[in-house]
């Protein structure tokens, strides 16, 4: 591949990084859903989406390997565009469920394809060293996309509640057309089969729970990470709605959180050098738990503050997790371990979503947030005590 073609792929990838995350419904989707669905139905649909994404990951990966990542990316955008248009006019549980599952298929097609295409484009020119710079720029554009999507989506919703989804459909269609400019690199990629997937996750589980130290670390990350997943899936917007915050203000609130999260990610290395990764992990976890525990006892101002801080500190949690993984897990299986960790982190919500939604319907989002906060504290305390006992027993001499 000529260098000019690699540059074309990079420019298109930067555009996609911005457009893909400039998701206009991101801060208002729950306002839209609750016009037609109960919280139990919303949670159930969300859980089906998680499960569908997992099930689609392998066949779509094989599709991308066989027909090419360019075609997978183009198809993913067109599918997602149709999904957004369908969502805009959905009015029943079945319609929402169908479009969520179809959208999960589109997401799975896109997952990893763009990054792999960029890397192979650079590798074909012997420029792999530029990949770190490229991914850094893509990450920055991702946060900018979240920022603009949150703000604009809130105001669009206020004007017409279907407009964020319709606009998203148009934007995604334009991205699909733009993807035609991509040039498929000729470097061969490994073809993955279902057996590879099963072996991979088995290795990931062994890596996560292979010894006491990594097992404890993994459980801590799964418990805290599951809290973030549940907050992002059903709590954040629903809590804002319970406080009576208008959709456009929710958009601004989320956008502000994304900006601070981006800044936190940018300055994370310097802050970590001064205070240490464990202190940052404890800080992020404390803010997460506080945003759950105190939510039902505060008014709109402090409630909004807790939502904002939960979003703002989420990048600190992710960065700390990444750093600790680099320290404690072998390079050979690090990516596999992280992939398995993500799967295990999403599982609690996928399994409990129906019951979570039902509880929120009977009580309120903030009431469930309180239960969730207490649950996280209990689980963290139990694991601390359990691993303390295990470590003490392992240190005792054999008589």
Secondary structure as UniProt FT lines:
FT   HELIX           3..21
FT   HELIX           24..27
FT   HELIX           29..33
FT   TURN            34..36
FT   HELIX           39..67
FT   HELIX           69..88
FT   HELIX           93..110
FT   TURN            111..112
FT   HELIX           113..124
FT   TURN            125..126
FT   HELIX           128..130
FT   HELIX           131..159
FT   TURN            161..162
FT   HELIX           163..178
FT   HELIX           179..181
FT   HELIX           194..208
FT   HELIX           212..230
FT   HELIX           231..235
FT   HELIX           236..242
FT   TURN            243..244
FT   HELIX           247..275
FT   HELIX           277..293
FT   HELIX           295..297
FT   HELIX           300..312
FT   HELIX           314..328
FT   TURN            331..333
FT   HELIX           334..362
FT   HELIX           365..395
//
